[in-house]
Amino acid sequence: LHLSLRRQRQMCIRDRSNIRYYDNILRGLHPLFGESEPDDAVRDNAAGAVARMIMVHPESIPLNQVMSLFIWIMLSQ
């Protein structure tokens, strides 16, 4: 994908009605947190998308798994 599109596609995750897709969304975002993702902006946008999901429906997010990824992201930048 074009670099700009790769950086912006996570921004589409804003709608509160997406709760039924949270598992699929998290599975889709997960690879963006790996070391194989070369673009820090893509990783940062994915983290922002997950943070917005937590704010809307924290009960639907496995916080014990997500928070360890957030800490890793913060320490790696």
Salt bridges, closest charged atoms under 4 A:
GLU37 OE1 - ARG6 NH2 2.47
ASP39 OD2 - ARG7 NE 2.67
ASP40 OD1 - ARG43 NH1 2.89
GLU59 OE2 - HIS57 ND1 3.15
